[in-house]
Amino acid sequence: MRINNIFLMSLLFLMFSCASGVTVESKFCRSNGHWASLDDKLPSEIEMQVRGFGDQLLNIKSALADKGVKCGNMKRMRVIIYQSGPDVLLGIIPGFSSHKVLVQYR
């Protein structure tokens, strides 16, 4: 009976654990560019992995600077947040967040 209780408590903990995700902040990314529509063709892209416990904050200016891209040079930009198979599996860990952030730009 004790094993059933431990299993049930573990299952409930996994199902109702803390929510987590990623927030992309565009503050201080000064540009005359615009957000791209879905049908815009954007030739360049950068993919970043964001992992951690709880909600993760990604500052787009510093993330792009780490890749050698300046916000001021962009004419159009699109941000896509998604999870791959391994990211979904890591989501089993309560409160853990794993996402890929794809920035497409021109």
N, CA, C and O atoms as a MOPAC input file, in Angstrom:
PM7 MOZYME 1SCF
protein

 N      0.82000 1    -1.20300 1     0.00000 1
 C      0.00000 1     0.00000 1     0.00000 1
 C      0.86400 1     1.26700 1     0.00000 1
 O      0.52000 1     2.26400 1    -0.63500 1
 N      1.98700 1     1.21200 1     0.72000 1
 C      2.86900 1     2.37600 1     0.80300 1
 C      3.45300 1     2.71100 1    -0.57100 1
 O      3.59800 1     3.88900 1    -0.89900 1
 N      3.79000 1     1.70500 1    -1.38200 1
 C      4.34900 1     1.92700 1    -2.71400 1
 C      3.30800 1     2.58600 1    -3.61000 1
 O      3.64900 1     3.44600 1    -4.42300 1
 N      2.06000 1     2.19900 1    -3.47300 1
 C      0.99100 1     2.82200 1    -4.25900 1
 C      0.85000 1     4.30200 1    -3.90700 1
 O      0.64000 1     5.13400 1    -4.79000 1
 N      0.96400 1     4.63200 1    -2.61600 1
 C      0.85900 1     6.03400 1    -2.19900 1
 C      2.02200 1     6.86100 1    -2.74300 1
 O      1.83300 1     7.99100 1    -3.19300 1
 N      3.21700 1     6.29400 1    -2.69800 1
 C      4.38300 1     7.00900 1    -3.22800 1
 C      4.22800 1     7.22100 1    -4.72800 1
 O      4.52300 1     8.30300 1    -5.23600 1
 N      3.76700 1     6.19800 1    -5.43900 1
 C      3.55200 1     6.31900 1    -6.87800 1
 C      2.50100 1     7.37300 1    -7.18700 1
 O      2.68900 1     8.19000 1    -8.08800 1
 N      1.39200 1     7.36200 1    -6.44500 1
 C      0.31600 1     8.32600 1    -6.66800 1
 C      0.79000 1     9.75000 1    -6.38400 1
 O      0.48100 1    10.66900 1    -7.14200 1
 N      1.53200 1     9.93500 1    -5.30100 1
 C      2.03600 1    11.27100 1    -4.96700 1
 C      3.03300 1    11.75800 1    -6.02600 1
 O      3.02600 1    12.93400 1    -6.39200 1
 N      3.87700 1    10.86700 1    -6.50900 1
 C      4.83100 1    11.24000 1    -7.55700 1
 C      4.11200 1    11.62800 1    -8.83600 1
 O      4.48600 1    12.60200 1    -9.49100 1
 N      3.09500 1    10.88100 1    -9.19100 1
 C      2.32500 1    11.17900 1   -10.39100 1
 C      1.61700 1    12.52600 1   -10.26500 1
 O      1.62000 1    13.31500 1   -11.21000 1
 N      1.02200 1    12.79200 1    -9.12800 1
 C      0.36200 1    14.08300 1    -8.91100 1
 C      1.36500 1    15.23100 1    -8.93900 1
 O      1.07800 1    16.29900 1    -9.48000 1
 N      2.53900 1    15.01000 1    -8.35700 1
 C      3.57100 1    16.04300 1    -8.35500 1
 C      4.01900 1    16.38200 1    -9.77200 1
 O      4.20800 1    17.55300 1   -10.10100 1
 N      4.18900 1    15.37100 1   -10.60500 1
 C      4.59000 1    15.59500 1   -11.99200 1
 C      3.51200 1    16.31500 1   -12.78300 1
 O      3.81500 1    17.16700 1   -13.61800 1
 N      2.26500 1    15.97900 1   -12.52700 1
 C      1.16200 1    16.56900 1   -13.28400 1
 C      0.88700 1    18.00900 1   -12.88600 1
 O      0.47500 1    18.81500 1   -13.72100 1
 N      1.10900 1    18.34000 1   -11.62800 1
 C      0.74900 1    19.67300 1   -11.14300 1
 C      1.95700 1    20.46800 1   -10.65200 1
 O      1.83100 1    21.29300 1    -9.74700 1
 N      3.10500 1    20.22700 1   -11.23200 1
 C      4.30700 1    20.95300 1   -10.82400 1
 C      4.23600 1    22.39600 1   -11.30300 1
 O      3.33200 1    22.77100 1   -12.05100 1
 N      5.18400 1    23.18900 1   -10.87000 1
 C      5.22200 1    24.61200 1   -11.22000 1
 C      5.31200 1    24.79500 1   -12.73300 1
 O      5.99100 1    24.04300 1   -13.43200 1
 N      4.62000 1    25.80000 1   -13.20900 1
 C      4.67500 1    26.11600 1   -14.63500 1
 C      6.02600 1    26.74300 1   -14.96700 1
 O      6.64200 1    27.40500 1   -14.13100 1
 N      6.46100 1    26.52700 1   -16.16700 1
 C      7.73100 1    27.11300 1   -16.59900 1
 C      7.62200 1    27.46000 1   -18.07000 1
 O      6.75600 1    26.94600 1   -18.77800 1
 N      8.49800 1    28.32800 1   -18.52000 1
 C      8.48600 1    28.73300 1   -19.91700 1
 C      9.61200 1    29.70700 1   -20.18700 1
 O     10.53100 1    29.86000 1   -19.38300 1
 N      9.52700 1    30.36200 1   -21.32900 1
 C     10.55200 1    31.32500 1   -21.70600 1
 C      9.87200 1    32.61800 1   -22.16000 1
 O      8.85700 1    32.59000 1   -22.85700 1
 N     10.44600 1    33.74500 1   -21.75400 1
 C      9.98000 1    35.06500 1   -22.16100 1
 C     11.10500 1    35.73600 1   -22.92600 1
 O     12.23400 1    35.80300 1   -22.43900 1
 N     10.81100 1    36.23100 1   -24.11000 1
 C     11.79800 1    36.93500 1   -24.91900 1
 C     11.56000 1    38.42700 1   -24.73800 1
 O     10.47800 1    38.93700 1   -25.02700 1
 N     12.59100 1    39.11700 1   -24.25500 1
 C     12.50000 1    40.54400 1   -23.98000 1
 C     13.23800 1    41.31400 1   -25.06800 1
 O     14.41700 1    41.06700 1   -25.32000 1
 N     12.54400 1    42.24100 1   -25.70900 1
 C     13.17500 1    43.02000 1   -26.78200 1
 C     13.58800 1    44.41800 1   -26.31800 1
 O     13.95900 1    45.26100 1   -27.13400 1
 N     13.52200 1    44.65800 1   -25.02400 1
 C     13.90000 1    45.95900 1   -24.47500 1
 C     15.36300 1    46.26200 1   -24.81100 1
 O     16.20700 1    45.36800 1   -24.76100 1
 N     15.65500 1    47.48000 1   -25.14200 1
 C     16.99000 1    47.98000 1   -25.47500 1
 C     17.51300 1    47.47900 1   -26.81900 1
 O     18.67500 1    47.71400 1   -27.15000 1
 N     16.69000 1    46.80500 1   -27.58500 1
 C     17.08600 1    46.37400 1   -28.92200 1
 C     16.58900 1    47.44900 1   -29.88900 1
 O     15.54100 1    47.29100 1   -30.51500 1
 N     17.33300 1    48.52000 1   -30.00400 1
 C     16.91100 1    49.66700 1   -30.81500 1
 C     17.18400 1    49.41100 1   -32.28800 1
 O     18.29400 1    49.07100 1   -32.69900 1
 N     16.12200 1    49.58900 1   -33.06400 1
 C     16.23100 1    49.36700 1   -34.49400 1
 C     15.09200 1    50.09300 1   -35.18500 1
 O     14.06000 1    50.36500 1   -34.57200 1
 N     15.27700 1    50.40600 1   -36.45200 1
 C     14.18400 1    50.95200 1   -37.26000 1
 C     13.42500 1    49.83800 1   -37.95800 1
 O     12.52900 1    50.09400 1   -38.76300 1
 N     13.78400 1    48.61000 1   -37.64900 1
 C     13.15400 1    47.45200 1   -38.28200 1
 C     11.76300 1    47.19200 1   -37.74900 1
 O     11.29400 1    47.84400 1   -36.81600 1
 N     11.11700 1    46.22000 1   -38.36900 1
 C      9.74200 1    45.85400 1   -38.00700 1
 C      9.66800 1    44.34800 1   -37.78000 1
 O     10.53300 1    43.59600 1   -38.22900 1
 N      8.62200 1    43.92100 1   -37.07600 1
 C      8.36700 1    42.49300 1   -36.94400 1
 C      7.94200 1    41.95200 1   -38.29800 1
 O      7.14900 1    42.58000 1   -38.99900 1
 N      8.45600 1    40.80900 1   -38.66200 1
 C      8.15100 1    40.20300 1   -39.96400 1
 C      6.80600 1    39.48000 1   -39.90400 1
 O      6.41900 1    38.93100 1   -38.87200 1
 N      6.11800 1    39.49600 1   -41.02300 1
 C      4.88400 1    38.71700 1   -41.12300 1
 C      5.25100 1    37.27400 1   -41.47400 1
 O      6.40500 1    36.98100 1   -41.78700 1
 N      4.28700 1    36.39600 1   -41.42100 1
 C      4.55800 1    34.97500 1   -41.66700 1
 C      5.02700 1    34.68700 1   -43.09100 1
 O      5.75300 1    33.71900 1   -43.31400 1
 N      4.62300 1    35.51300 1   -44.05500 1
 C      5.00700 1    35.24700 1   -45.44100 1
 C      6.29100 1    35.96400 1   -45.87100 1
 O      6.71800 1    35.81400 1   -47.01600 1
 N      6.91400 1    36.73800 1   -44.97800 1
 C      8.19700 1    37.37000 1   -45.29800 1
 C      9.30300 1    36.32300 1   -45.38200 1
 O      9.36900 1    35.41500 1   -44.55400 1
 N     10.16000 1    36.45100 1   -46.37000 1
 C     11.32700 1    35.57200 1   -46.50600 1
 C     12.49400 1    36.21700 1   -45.77300 1
 O     12.90700 1    37.32700 1   -46.10900 1
 N     13.02000 1    35.52700 1   -44.77900 1
 C     14.13300 1    36.05100 1   -43.99100 1
 C     15.33600 1    35.12800 1   -44.16300 1
 O     15.28400 1    33.96700 1   -43.75400 1
 N     16.42800 1    35.63000 1   -44.76600 1
 C     17.54700 1    34.76400 1   -45.14900 1
 C     18.45100 1    34.30800 1   -44.00400 1
 O     19.10900 1    33.27400 1   -44.12400 1
 N     18.49700 1    35.04400 1   -42.91300 1
 C     19.42600 1    34.70500 1   -41.82900 1
 C     18.66500 1    34.24300 1   -40.59300 1
 O     17.55000 1    34.69400 1   -40.33100 1
 N     19.28100 1    33.33800 1   -39.84000 1
 C     18.64500 1    32.88600 1   -38.61000 1
 C     19.68800 1    32.45500 1   -37.58600 1
 O     20.79200 1    32.03100 1   -37.92700 1
 N     19.30200 1    32.57800 1   -36.33800 1
 C     20.13000 1    32.17400 1   -35.20400 1
 C     19.23400 1    31.36500 1   -34.27000 1
 O     18.10600 1    31.76000 1   -33.97600 1
 N     19.75400 1    30.22200 1   -33.80600 1
 C     18.99700 1    29.38700 1   -32.88000 1
 C     19.71300 1    29.34500 1   -31.53800 1
 O     20.93000 1    29.16800 1   -31.47500 1
 N     18.94800 1    29.51100 1   -30.46800 1
 C     19.50300 1    29.50400 1   -29.12200 1
 C     18.73700 1    28.50600 1   -28.26200 1
 O     17.54000 1    28.29900 1   -28.46100 1
 N     19.41700 1    27.89700 1   -27.31800 1
 C     18.80200 1    26.96700 1   -26.36500 1
 C     18.62700 1    27.69700 1   -25.04100 1
 O     19.56800 1    28.31800 1   -24.54700 1
 N     17.43400 1    27.62900 1   -24.46500 1
 C     17.15500 1    28.27300 1   -23.18300 1
 C     16.67800 1    27.18300 1   -22.22700 1
 O     15.64900 1    26.55000 1   -22.46300 1
 N     17.43100 1    26.96500 1   -21.14300 1
 C     17.09200 1    25.93000 1   -20.16600 1
 C     17.22500 1    26.46800 1   -18.75900 1
 O     18.03700 1    27.35500 1   -18.49700 1
 N     16.41600 1    25.92300 1   -17.84500 1
 C     16.53700 1    26.27800 1   -16.43400 1
 C     15.25000 1    25.98300 1   -15.69200 1
 O     14.27300 1    25.51400 1   -16.27700 1
 N     15.25800 1    26.26000 1   -14.40900 1
 C     14.07100 1    26.03300 1   -13.59000 1
 C     13.23400 1    27.29300 1   -13.52400 1
 O     13.76700 1    28.39100 1   -13.36500 1
 N     11.92700 1    27.14100 1   -13.64500 1
 C     11.01000 1    28.26800 1   -13.61800 1
 C     10.98400 1    28.99300 1   -14.95800 1
 O     11.47600 1    28.48900 1   -15.96700 1
 N     10.40000 1    30.18600 1   -14.94200 1
 C     10.34800 1    30.99100 1   -16.16300 1
 C     11.73300 1    31.53900 1   -16.47700 1
 O     12.42000 1    32.05600 1   -15.59600 1
 N     12.13600 1    31.42300 1   -17.73500 1
 C     13.43900 1    31.91300 1   -18.17800 1
 C     13.24400 1    33.19300 1   -18.98000 1
 O     12.30200 1    33.29700 1   -19.76500 1
 N     14.11900 1    34.15700 1   -18.78800 1
 C     14.07000 1    35.42400 1   -19.50500 1
 C     15.23900 1    35.47500 1   -20.47700 1
 O     16.39100 1    35.29900 1   -20.08100 1
 N     14.94000 1    35.71500 1   -21.74300 1
 C     15.97700 1    35.83800 1   -22.77100 1
 C     15.95800 1    37.26500 1   -23.28900 1
 O     14.98600 1    37.69000 1   -23.91400 1
 N     17.03300 1    38.00900 1   -23.03100 1
 C     17.16400 1    39.36100 1   -23.55200 1
 C     17.68600 1    39.24000 1   -24.97800 1
 O     18.80800 1    38.78200 1   -25.19800 1
 N     16.87600 1    39.64800 1   -25.93600 1
 C     17.19200 1    39.43700 1   -27.34700 1
 C     18.44000 1    40.21900 1   -27.76400 1
 O     19.20300 1    39.74900 1   -28.60700 1
 N     18.65800 1    41.40900 1   -27.18600 1
 C     19.82300 1    42.21000 1   -27.56300 1
 C     21.12500 1    41.50200 1   -27.17300 1
 O     22.04500 1    41.39400 1   -27.98300 1
 N     21.19500 1    41.02600 1   -25.93600 1
 C     22.43700 1    40.36700 1   -25.49900 1
 C     22.60800 1    39.00500 1   -26.17100 1
 O     23.73400 1    38.59800 1   -26.45700 1
 N     21.50900 1    38.29800 1   -26.42500 1
 C     21.60400 1    36.99600 1   -27.09900 1
 C     22.12700 1    37.16200 1   -28.52500 1
 O     22.94700 1    36.36600 1   -28.98200 1
 N     21.65900 1    38.18900 1   -29.22500 1
 C     22.13200 1    38.44100 1   -30.58500 1
 C     23.57300 1    38.94500 1   -30.57900 1
 O     24.35900 1    38.58900 1   -31.45700 1
 N     23.92200 1    39.77400 1   -29.59400 1
 C     25.29500 1    40.28900 1   -29.49800 1
 C     26.28500 1    39.14400 1   -29.28000 1
 O     27.40400 1    39.18000 1   -29.79200 1
 N     25.86800 1    38.12500 1   -28.51500 1
 C     26.73400 1    36.95600 1   -28.30800 1
 C     27.01900 1    36.22900 1   -29.62200 1
 O     28.05300 1    35.57400 1   -29.75900 1
 N     26.10800 1    36.34300 1   -30.58600 1
 C     26.27100 1    35.69400 1   -31.89000 1
 C     26.86800 1    36.64200 1   -32.93400 1
 O     27.03100 1    36.26400 1   -34.09400 1
 N     27.19700 1    37.88800 1   -32.51800 1
 C     27.82300 1    38.84500 1   -33.42700 1
 C     26.84400 1    39.62300 1   -34.28600 1
 O     27.23400 1    40.15500 1   -35.32500 1
 N     25.57800 1    39.70400 1   -33.87900 1
 C     24.55800 1    40.42400 1   -34.65100 1
 C     24.10300 1    41.63400 1   -33.84700 1
 O     23.83300 1    41.52400 1   -32.65100 1
 N     24.01700 1    42.78900 1   -34.50200 1
 C     23.55900 1    44.01200 1   -33.84800 1
 C     22.09400 1    44.25300 1   -34.17900 1
 O     21.67500 1    44.10900 1   -35.32800 1
 N     21.32500 1    44.61700 1   -33.17200 1
 C     19.89300 1    44.88400 1   -33.36700 1
 C     19.65600 1    46.00000 1   -34.37700 1
 O     18.71600 1    45.93400 1   -35.16900 1
 N     20.50400 1    47.02200 1   -34.35100 1
 C     20.32200 1    48.17200 1   -35.22900 1
 C     20.44100 1    47.85000 1   -36.70300 1
 O     19.97200 1    48.62200 1   -37.53900 1
 N     21.05900 1    46.72500 1   -37.04600 1
 C     21.24500 1    46.35400 1   -38.44600 1
 C     20.05500 1    45.59300 1   -39.03200 1
 O     20.03500 1    45.31800 1   -40.23200 1
 N     19.08400 1    45.25600 1   -38.22200 1
 C     17.96200 1    44.43200 1   -38.69200 1
 C     16.86600 1    45.28200 1   -39.31800 1
 O     16.49100 1    46.33300 1   -38.79800 1
 N     16.36400 1    44.79800 1   -40.44700 1
 C     15.23700 1    45.46000 1   -41.11400 1
 C     13.91500 1    44.78000 1   -40.72900 1
 O     12.89500 1    45.43600 1   -40.52100 1
 N     13.96800 1    43.44200 1   -40.64100 1
 C     12.80400 1    42.63900 1   -40.24800 1
 C     13.28100 1    41.52100 1   -39.33000 1
 O     14.39600 1    41.02000 1   -39.47000 1
 N     12.41300 1    41.13200 1   -38.38000 1
 C     12.78000 1    40.07400 1   -37.45200 1
 C     11.54500 1    39.26400 1   -37.06500 1
 O     10.44400 1    39.79900 1   -36.93100 1
 N     11.75500 1    37.96600 1   -36.88900 1
 C     10.70100 1    37.06100 1   -36.42400 1
 C     11.30700 1    36.18300 1   -35.33300 1
 O     12.43500 1    35.71200 1   -35.47900 1
 N     10.57100 1    35.95500 1   -34.23700 1
 C     11.02900 1    35.09600 1   -33.14000 1
 C     10.07200 1    33.92000 1   -33.02300 1
 O      8.85800 1    34.10000 1   -32.91900 1
 N     10.63700 1    32.69900 1   -33.04000 1
 C      9.84400 1    31.47500 1   -32.92700 1
 C     10.37400 1    30.70200 1   -31.71900 1
 O     11.57600 1    30.46000 1   -31.61000 1
 N      9.47900 1    30.31900 1   -30.82000 1
 C      9.84600 1    29.52800 1   -29.64000 1
 C      9.21800 1    28.15400 1   -29.80400 1
 O      8.01400 1    28.04100 1   -30.03800 1
 N     10.02800 1    27.10800 1   -29.68100 1
 C      9.49300 1    25.76000 1   -29.84500 1
 C     10.27000 1    24.77400 1   -28.98900 1
 O     11.31600 1    25.10400 1   -28.43000 1
 N      9.74600 1    23.56800 1   -28.89600 1
 C     10.40300 1    22.49200 1   -28.15100 1
 C     10.64800 1    21.31500 1   -29.07500 1
 O      9.75700 1    20.90600 1   -29.81800 1
 N     11.86200 1    20.76900 1   -29.02800 1
 C     12.18700 1    19.55900 1   -29.77500 1
 C     11.86000 1    18.35300 1   -28.88400 1
 O     11.43800 1    18.52000 1   -27.73900 1
 N     12.05300 1    17.15400 1   -29.40700 1
 C     11.77300 1    15.93900 1   -28.64500 1
 C     12.50300 1    15.87200 1   -27.31200 1
 O     11.87400 1    15.63100 1   -26.28200 1
 N     13.83400 1    16.08400 1   -27.30600 1
 C     14.55500 1    16.06800 1   -26.02900 1
 C     14.09400 1    17.15700 1   -25.05800 1
 O     14.10700 1    16.95300 1   -23.84500 1
 N     13.68600 1    18.31300 1   -25.58900 1
 C     13.18000 1    19.38300 1   -24.72500 1
 C     11.90700 1    18.95000 1   -24.01500 1
 O     11.71200 1    19.23800 1   -22.83400 1
 N     11.04600 1    18.25700 1   -24.74300 1
 C      9.79600 1    17.77500 1   -24.15800 1
 C     10.09400 1    16.74600 1   -23.07300 1
 O      9.46600 1    16.76200 1   -22.01500 1
 N     11.03900 1    15.85900 1   -23.32700 1
 C     11.39800 1    14.85300 1   -22.32700 1
 C     11.97700 1    15.49900 1   -21.06600 1
 O     11.69800 1    15.04700 1   -19.95500 1
 N     12.77500 1    16.54600 1   -21.23200 1
 C     13.32100 1    17.24400 1   -20.06700 1
 C     12.21800 1    17.94800 1   -19.26800 1
 O     12.38600 1    18.22800 1   -18.08100 1
 N     11.09500 1    18.22700 1   -19.92800 1
 C      9.96300 1    18.85000 1   -19.25700 1
 C      9.32300 1    17.95500 1   -18.21500 1
 O      8.49500 1    18.41800 1   -17.43100 1
 N      9.68700 1    16.68600 1   -18.18900 1
 C      9.16700 1    15.77300 1   -17.16900 1
 C      9.68100 1    16.18200 1   -15.79300 1
 O      9.01200 1    15.96600 1   -14.78200 1
 N     10.86900 1    16.77300 1   -15.76100 1
 C     11.43000 1    17.24400 1   -14.48600 1
 C     10.57800 1    18.40300 1   -13.99300 1
 O     10.44400 1    19.40200 1   -14.70000 1
 N     10.00400 1    18.30100 1   -12.81100 1
 C      9.10900 1    19.35500 1   -12.30200 1
 C      9.77000 1    20.72400 1   -12.26800 1
 O     10.84300 1    20.88800 1   -11.68700 1
 N      9.12600 1    21.70600 1   -12.89100 1
 C      9.59900 1    23.07900 1   -12.88400 1
 C     10.71500 1    23.38300 1   -13.86000 1
 O     11.14300 1    24.53300 1   -13.95500 1
 N     11.20300 1    22.38300 1   -14.59600 1
 C     12.32100 1    22.59700 1   -15.51900 1
 C     11.78400 1    23.00600 1   -16.88800 1
 O     10.80200 1    22.44600 1   -17.37700 1
 N     12.43200 1    23.97400 1   -17.48700 1
 C     12.01900 1    24.51000 1   -18.78300 1
 C     13.15300 1    24.34500 1   -19.78700 1
 O     14.29800 1    24.68600 1   -19.49100 1
 N     12.84400 1    23.82800 1   -20.96500 1
 C     13.83500 1    23.70100 1   -22.03000 1
 C     13.16300 1    24.03300 1   -23.35500 1
 O     12.25000 1    23.33200 1   -23.79000 1
 N     13.61500 1    25.09300 1   -23.98500 1
 C     13.03700 1    25.56900 1   -25.24900 1
 C     14.14500 1    25.97000 1   -26.20500 1
 O     15.26400 1    26.27600 1   -25.79300 1
 N     13.82200 1    25.96400 1   -27.46600 1
 C     14.69100 1    26.52800 1   -28.49200 1
 C     14.04400 1    27.83500 1   -28.96700 1
 O     12.83000 1    27.91200 1   -29.15500 1
 N     14.88000 1    28.84900 1   -29.15400 1
 C     14.40900 1    30.13500 1   -29.65100 1
 C     15.09800 1    30.37900 1   -30.98700 1
 O     16.32500 1    30.44200 1   -31.06000 1
 N     14.31300 1    30.51400 1   -32.02600 1
 C     14.82000 1    30.76000 1   -33.37200 1
 C     14.52700 1    32.20000 1   -33.74700 1
 O     13.37100 1    32.62400 1   -33.75200 1
 N     15.57100 1    32.95200 1   -34.05900 1
 C     15.42800 1    34.34700 1   -34.49800 1
 C     15.78800 1    34.40400 1   -35.96600 1
 O     16.93000 1    34.14300 1   -36.34400 1
 N     14.81700 1    34.74400 1   -36.79200 1
 C     15.04600 1    34.91400 1   -38.21900 1
 C     15.05100 1    36.40400 1   -38.50800 1
 O     14.23200 1    37.14900 1   -37.96900 1
 N     15.97500 1    36.84200 1   -39.36200 1
 C     16.08800 1    38.29400 1   -39.59200 1
 C     16.63800 1    38.59200 1   -40.96600 1
 O     17.18300 1    37.72900 1   -41.65400 1
 N     16.47400 1    39.85200 1   -41.34000 1
 C     17.03100 1    40.39700 1   -42.57000 1
 C     17.60100 1    41.75200 1   -42.24400 1
 O     18.13600 1    42.42500 1   -43.12500 1

